[in-house]
Amino acid sequence: MTLETFLILLARWLHILSAALAIGVPIYVRFVLMPAMSVLDEEPRSRLRDALARRWRIIVYLLIIVFLATGFYNFLGAHAHWRQFPEGSELRRRYHMYFGIKLLVALVMFFLSSALAGRSAKLEFIRTNSRLWLMVLVLLGIFIVVISGTMRFMS
Ligand code: HEM
C-alpha cells in the first residue's frame, strides 16, 4: 500500500468515525440520557448536565477539526470522486451542488453542537430547548449521511 492510499483511507476512517459520533451521541442523549435523568431532582440534574457538557465540549471541537481537515482533503485531493466527471458535465455540476448543500448543513450542525455543549449566554435559549435542538441535530446528521452516500455513488 502506498502512503497516499493509506492517507486516503485514514481520512475516510476518521471522517466516518466522526460522523458516527456526531450523530450517535445526540441520539443517545436525546432518547436515553435525557429521559433517564428526569428521575433526578433539578439541582443534581443541572450539575450532571454541566459536568457532561464540560467533557463533551472538548470532543465536539475535536470532531469539527477532524471533519474540516478530512472533508476538505476528500474534496480537494487528487483522488476526489468528482474529478472523474468531465469538466462542464451535468454530473460534476450536480456533485458540486450536493457538496455545497452538505457543507451548509454541516456548518449548521457544527453551530448547534457547539451551542448545546457550550457556555455562551447568548445561546442559552438553545440549551433551554435542548430536546428540540437535539432532534434537529439528529435529523440534519441523517440528511448529511444520505447526501454523502449519494455523492459517493454518483456515476
Ligand atoms: C466541513 C464539513 C465536511 C466536508 C467538507 C465533508 C466532505 C466530504 C466529502 C468530500 C466526502 C466524500 C464524498 C464522496 O465520496 O464523493 C465525504 C464523505 C462523507 N461524509 Fe463528509 N464532509 C463534512 C462533514 C460531514 C459531516 C458533519 C458528516 C456527518 C455528520 C459527514 C458524513 C460523511 C459520510 C458518512 C461520508 C461517507 C459517504 C460514503 O462513503 O458513503 N460529513 N464528506
Boltz pocket constraint, residues with backbone or C-beta under 6 A from the ligand:
constraints:
  - pocket:
      binder: B
      contacts: [[A, 15], [A, 16], [A, 18], [A, 19], [A, 22], [A, 23], [A, 67], [A, 68], [A, 70], [A, 71], [A, 72], [A, 74], [A, 75], [A, 81], [A, 82], [A, 102], [A, 103], [A, 106], [A, 109], [A, 141], [A, 144], [A, 145], [A, 148], [A, 149], [A, 150], [A, 151], [A, 152], [A, 153]]
      max_distance: 6.0
